[in-house]
Amino acid sequence: MTDGLWDALAEWTDYDSAGFELGKILGVFSRDQSFGGVKRMFWTDGYPLGEMLVDVLDRMAEAGVLVRNEDSQYRWNPDAPSLSLTPHDNELRNRSS
């Protein structure tokens, strides 16, 4: 069992596994649910629950809480994001650094 999403996504994690971990933390899936039993909801286009969980991961990446790479993998942002900043503020900050 993980302590939280920061623990589950400490390393780069494929989008489907990351969505599954998020679902377990949110209580969508039980802690003893296996990924094999639900993986189709992440691999099937138009499956609402799988899409919603990945959308949440994307939004967390936009906010700077997670980092997403070009391989659709996520990990917890090792740099503490400023949660008081808007995405526009973050973009401006990144341009100036």
C-alpha positions in Angstrom: 0.0 0.0 0.0 1.2 3.5 -0.8 1.2 6.5 1.5 -0.2 8.7 -1.2 0.0 9.6 -4.8 3.5 11.2 -4.2 4.7 7.7 -3.2 2.9 5.8 -6.0 4.3 8.2 -8.6 7.8 8.7 -7.2 9.2 7.3 -10.5 8.0 7.7 -14.0 4.8 5.7 -14.3 2.7 4.8 -17.5 -0.6 6.7 -17.8 -2.7 3.6 -17.2 -0.9 2.6 -14.0 -0.8 6.2 -12.8 -4.6 6.4 -13.4 -5.1 3.2 -11.5 -3.1 4.4 -8.5 -5.1 7.6 -8.5 -8.3 5.6 -8.6 -7.2 3.5 -5.6 -6.3 6.6 -3.6 -9.6 8.2 -4.4 -11.5 5.0 -3.5 -12.7 4.3 -7.0 -10.9 0.9 -6.8 -10.4 -1.1 -3.7 -6.9 -1.3 -2.3 -6.7 -5.0 -3.2 -8.0 -4.5 -6.8 -5.5 -5.8 -9.4 -4.6 -3.6 -12.3 -5.4 -6.6 -14.7 -9.0 -6.5 -13.7 -9.5 -2.8 -14.7 -6.9 -2.1 -17.4 -9.4 -2.2 -20.2 -11.0 1.0 -18.9 -7.7 2.8 -19.6 -7.0 1.1 -22.9 -10.5 1.5 -24.4 -11.4 4.8 -26.1 -14.5 6.4 -24.7 -14.4 4.6 -21.3 -15.5 7.5 -19.0 -13.9 6.4 -15.8 -10.5 5.7 -17.3 -10.6 9.0 -19.3 -11.6 11.0 -16.2 -8.7 9.6 -14.1 -6.2 10.4 -16.8 -7.8 13.9 -17.2 -7.2 14.5 -13.5 -3.5 13.4 -14.0 -3.2 15.9 -16.9 -4.8 18.7 -14.8 -2.4 17.9 -11.9 0.5 18.1 -14.4 -0.8 21.5 -15.7 -0.9 22.7 -12.1 2.7 21.6 -11.6 1.9 18.9 -9.0 2.9 16.1 -11.5 5.3 16.1 -14.4 4.3 14.4 -17.6 6.8 13.3 -20.3 6.4 12.7 -24.0 5.8 8.9 -23.4 2.6 9.7 -21.4 4.2 8.8 -18.2 3.7 10.8 -14.9 5.7 11.3 -11.8 5.4 13.5 -8.7 7.1 16.8 -9.4 10.3 16.7 -7.4 10.3 20.5 -7.3 7.7 21.8 -5.0 5.2 23.7 -7.2 3.8 27.0 -6.1 0.2 26.1 -5.8 -0.9 29.7 -5.5 0.2 30.4 -9.1 -2.1 30.0 -12.0 -0.9 28.0 -15.1 -0.3 31.3 -16.8 1.9 32.5 -13.9 3.8 29.2 -14.1 4.4 29.6 -17.8 5.7 33.1 -17.3 8.0 32.0 -14.5 9.4 29.1 -16.6 10.1 31.5 -19.5 12.1 33.9 -17.2 14.2 31.1 -15.7 
